[in-house]
């Protein structure tokens, strides 16, 4: 499962470079910090970083994607719907890699 998440992150970074070039650099820093915290299994710290990125840049699709995946993979079952909502927003704001996990985790 970890390899799958890392693969999704790689695909996300590749795609994000093309789709969200006008994102506030501070928001990008929060997403990158969140990813580093996830790698250290600091789920709460990563969640805070992704949320800060969204507060700075409310249409930052990549931040919604990573926050949604974090909630779905590491959150309690009763909050899974919030992760699905984040993936939906990531898709809405043009983040293509969110489509497959959104379908796989939220409609099964």
C-alpha positions in Angstrom: 0.0 0.0 0.0 2.9 2.4 0.8 4.3 1.9 -2.6 1.0 2.7 -4.2 0.8 6.0 -2.2 4.3 6.9 -3.2 3.5 6.1 -6.8 0.4 8.4 -6.6 2.6 11.2 -5.1 5.1 10.9 -8.0 2.3 11.0 -10.6 0.8 13.9 -8.7 4.0 15.9 -8.7 4.5 15.3 -12.4 1.0 16.4 -13.3 0.9 19.3 -10.8 3.9 20.9 -12.5 1.7 21.4 -15.6 -1.6 22.2 -14.1 -1.1 24.6 -11.2 1.7 26.9 -12.1 0.2 30.0 -10.5 0.0 28.6 -7.0 1.3 30.7 -4.1 4.8 29.4 -3.2 4.0 29.4 0.5 1.0 27.0 -0.2 3.3 24.7 -2.2 5.8 24.7 0.7 3.0 23.6 3.1 2.1 20.7 0.7 5.7 19.6 0.4 6.2 19.8 4.2 3.0 17.7 4.6 4.4 15.0 2.3 7.6 14.9 4.3 5.6 14.6 7.5 3.5 11.8 6.0 6.7 9.9 5.2 7.6 10.2 8.9 4.1 8.9 9.7 3.2 12.2 11.4 -0.4 12.1 10.2 -1.7 15.1 12.3 1.2 17.3 11.3 0.7 16.5 7.6 -3.0 17.2 7.9 -2.3 20.6 9.4 0.2 21.4 6.6 -2.3 20.5 3.8 -5.0 22.5 5.5 -2.7 25.5 5.8 -2.0 25.2 2.0 -5.8 25.2 1.3 -6.3 28.2 3.6 -3.7 30.2 1.6 -4.8 28.9 -1.8 -8.4 27.7 -1.7 -8.4 26.3 -5.2 -5.1 24.4 -4.8 -6.2 21.0 -6.2 -3.0 19.1 -5.2 -3.5 20.1 -1.5 -7.0 18.7 -1.6 -5.8 15.5 -3.1 -3.1 14.9 -0.5 -5.3 15.8 2.4 -8.1 13.6 1.0 -5.8 10.6 0.5 -4.4 11.1 4.0 -7.8 11.2 5.6 -9.0 8.1 3.6 -5.8 6.0 4.3 -5.1 7.0 7.9 -8.3 8.6 9.3 -11.1 7.0 11.2 -13.9 5.4 9.2 -16.4 8.0 10.2 -14.4 10.8 8.6 -13.7 9.0 5.3 -16.5 11.1 3.7 -14.3 14.2 4.3 -11.5 12.6 2.4 -13.8 11.8 -0.4 -15.1 15.4 -0.5 -11.4 16.6 -0.8 -10.8 14.2 -3.7 -13.9 15.6 -5.3 -12.6 19.1 -4.9 -9.2 18.1 -6.3 -11.0 16.7 -9.4 -13.2 19.9 -9.6 -10.1 22.1 -9.6 -8.5 20.1 -12.4 -6.3 17.5 -10.7 -6.7 14.4 -12.9 -4.8 11.9 -10.7 -7.6 12.3 -8.1 -10.2 10.6 -10.4 -9.1 7.0 -9.9 -8.6 7.1 -6.1 -11.9 9.0 -5.8 -13.7 6.2 -7.6 -11.8 3.4 -5.9 -12.1 4.6 -2.3 -15.4 6.5 -2.4 -17.7 4.4 -4.5 -16.9 0.9 -3.4 
